[in-house]
């Protein structure tokens, strides 16, 4: 049995689609899996069980990347074809069963929107990823047993969504203080290598004895394994935030000029804290994300600390 799973270019959306992939694997454990996705998301799928291959879709002019995908896949009769990109592939590839994303339902959470593709909107499967023993060993080396670790994601794909470094610094100090929820905790800073300039100020602000600098130093699956060893994650709306939520770590997402109703971290022990300025006010029709400075300043450190404390309390009560 062969399954072709066509998913997102963006890391965050690809992570949110993995619940569907997990559902298919559980339902068809002997099936061979082929993943088609963008280059940024491809490393997420390297340890998928029964993986036949990953087809990387580099965007081409005139949508020629779809022609390339057709050329690679046309020689196979797929038992199940799942297209989460609303592409033309279900119309041009031989498949016994086809499931295709239909645009719309953008007002529900993205996980629910994706789940509807397989008729699972009432019980949407939660995102999950797969790692290798090598990823787990690397994570154990980078975050060994010891003091609890606060994971921080200070970057995002555009500046307007990023909380200022000095706010993160103050929140870290409060959460790891002797009277905080993670007294004496270590601080792991996550991000891509090209985001190091964005994260540099915060990295330098964390005392060396507490700091675990992982910016640009781990791949996505090793980062996922590292997050599973942390006690709490706080970060901007980003693919890293969704990676954290999928890992099962307590996840607090910081939102401003993006819709948390659609992209909040998914999971029972997750929470969102928003700017005091509403999304509709903060995101006008003529917004230019390339030129805008941060639009997160109306999210106070006090509000973020309170939300982190509430999430911590919720987790403690759930564990009883």
C-alpha positions, 0 to 999 in steps of 0.5 A: 500500500502506498500513500502520497502526502502533500503538505505545506512549504511552511514549517508551522503548517507542516507541523500542524498537518502531522496529526493527519499523517499519524492517523494514516500511519496508525490506520495503515501500519504497513503502508509505504509513505511518500511526503511532498513538501517545501524545503524548509519543512522537509527535515520534519519528516526524515524519521517518519515510519515506513518512509519511501522518500521525501519530494522537496518542492522548490517553488518554480515559475509558472508553478512548474514544481507541480509538473516536477511532482507529477513527473516523479509520481505519475508512474505509481498508482497511489492507494491514498493521496492526501493533498493539503495544498489545493494543488492539481495533483489529485486530478492528474495522478492515479489514486484509489482514494483522494483527499483534497484541501478545499479553501475555506473554513479559515475561521476555525483552527488550522488543525481542525481545518486540516482534519476536515480533509479526512473527515476528522473535524470532530476529533482532530488528531494532534500533531506529532513528530518522529525522531531517531535515537541519534536525535534523542542522544543529541538532546540528552547531551545538550540538555542533560538531567539537572535544573528545569529548563525554560525554552524560549523562542524569541524569533519569528518569520517577520519582525512585527510578530516578535516581542522585544528582547528586553521583555523576554529578558525580564520575563526569564528573570521573573520565571527563574527567580527564587520566587518564580515557577522555575527557580534557578532554571536553565534557559534554552534559546531556540532559533534558526541560524539565520535568526541569530542576529535577531536573537543575539541580544537576548542570548547575551542577556541570559547569564552564562551559567543558565544559558543553553544557546541552541540558535542554529545549532540543532536541526528541527528534529533535534530541537523537537527532542530538546523541547521534550526535555524542557519544562516550559516554552515561551515564544512568539507565534512561529513554526518553533511554537508549533514544534514546542506544542507538538513535543508536549512541553507546556507552551505559551504562545505570544500573539499580536498581529496574527490570528490566535483563533487560527494558529494558537498552539494546539494541545491540552496544556497550551495557552495564548497571551495576546497584545491588549490591542486587538488583532483587527486593530493591529493588523490593518488592511494596508499592513506591510510586514516587511517594513513594520517594526514590532507590533507586540509592545502592548503585551506586557511582561506582567500579562505574560508572567501571569499567563505562564503561571496560570499554565503552570498551575493548570499542568500541576492540577492535571497531574494530580 
